[in-house]
Amino acid sequence: MLLDLLFWSRVLLLRGDRHTASAMIMNKQKISIEDIYLHIFQKSQYEIGRLWQTN
């Protein structure tokens, strides 16, 4: 369940829907800041970098 939440939050961020992504994260009680950074922000930034590099 947590991995699904992290995945879909990342997808929403990449689509530009930060409000829904934020709401999903804020509604989850047992998610650590470390998980948010490692599994959402970091992976989103890697994907943005990959997309930028491929133009």
C-alpha positions in Angstrom: 0.0 0.0 0.0 2.8 2.4 0.9 4.6 1.7 -2.3 1.4 2.4 -4.3 1.0 5.7 -2.5 4.6 6.7 -3.2 4.3 5.6 -6.9 1.1 7.5 -7.6 2.3 10.6 -5.7 5.3 10.6 -7.9 3.2 10.2 -11.1 0.9 13.1 -10.0 3.9 15.3 -9.3 5.4 14.6 -12.8 2.0 15.4 -14.3 2.0 18.7 -12.5 -0.8 17.9 -10.1 1.0 18.9 -6.9 -2.2 19.5 -4.9 -3.5 16.0 -5.3 -0.1 14.5 -4.6 0.2 16.6 -1.5 -3.2 15.6 -0.3 -2.4 11.9 -0.8 0.8 12.3 1.3 -0.8 14.4 4.0 -3.7 11.9 4.5 -1.2 9.0 5.1 -0.3 8.9 8.8 2.6 6.6 8.9 4.9 7.9 6.2 8.3 9.2 7.2 10.0 12.3 5.8 12.8 10.1 4.6 10.4 8.0 2.5 8.9 11.2 1.0 12.3 12.4 0.0 13.7 9.1 -1.2 10.7 7.7 -3.0 8.9 10.7 -4.2 11.1 13.7 -4.6 14.4 12.0 -5.5 12.8 9.6 -8.0 10.7 12.5 -9.5 13.9 14.6 -9.9 15.7 11.6 -11.6 12.8 11.3 -14.1 12.7 15.0 -14.8 16.5 14.9 -15.4 16.0 11.9 -17.8 13.3 13.7 -19.7 15.3 16.9 -19.9 18.3 15.0 -21.2 16.3 13.2 -23.9 14.6 16.5 -24.8 
